[in-house]
Amino acid sequence: MYLSDHENVGSETPKSTMTLGRSGGRLPYGVRMTAMGSSPNIASSGVASDTIAFGEHHLPPVSMASTVPHSLRQARDNTIMDLQTQLKEVLRENDLLRKDVEVKESKLSSSMNSIKTFWSPELKKERALRKDEASKITVWKEQYRVVQEENQVGVMCVFTFLYSVCQ
């Protein structure tokens, strides 16, 4: 037994005792701690986050200190790259849809402005005036036609009278 294996031999605190912010145990270089519990300052015993990610957290502590195999890291990296590619595609599609919505909103906005203008009180009054003028013009044209017919009848009567007198 080496002294480095049991540095805390004379200590009253066991190796696994928790303190705020870190555990009492030592971890090999390169193994990260993961926070557990209700407070992020309380750490669990040294479980590497890679081992949890790859489902090795149930293995004995000896394997926890080992590194993740290269093939698993490569699979993880490939999965991350695939997810990043999918995220970029979704973001690009989202941007295209946002631009499409902006174009449609601007068209709708101009249509709404046209409708508001079309139904504005001033234009309603103008349209009513034009309608009244059109109906008055129609009445005047009818009166003019009647007067023209009466004039033609009167002219025919005069010609008929003059013709009968002249003979």
Phi, psi and omega in degrees: 000133181262152180295327180295334179288332184227060182297331184265030184301317181274355184280147177276345182271123177293160182299327186270006181295137181268141170234165180295125174095339180198162178266163180284341183279163178259149178240147176295159180299135176095350179265127183264150177270148173245140181281138178227166176090189185276346181240135180291349180276347181262118182260153177276179174298154191303086175253122181290139181294331177295322181291325176292317181298328182257014173075019182263008183292345180272354180282162180297159185303335180298317181284339180293328181282344180283160181276162179286136180301151183301319182296323179289321177296319179294320178296318178298315180297319178296319178297317178297317179296319177298317179295322178294320177297315178298320179297317178299317179296317180295319178295320178296315178296321177298319179296317178297317179295322178297317179296320179298318178296319180298318179297314180295323178294321179293320177296316179296321179297316179293323177295319179296321178296320178297317180295317179298319179294317182299322183261015180292151182301322180296315180291326176300317179296316179299316180296320178297318178297316179297321179295317177298316179297319179296319179292322177296318179297321178298316178297315180298320179296320179295317178297318179298317179297317179298316179297319179298317179297317179297321178296318179296320178296317179296318179296319179296322178295318179296314179297320179295317179297313179297322180293319180289329179287321183288342182266000000 
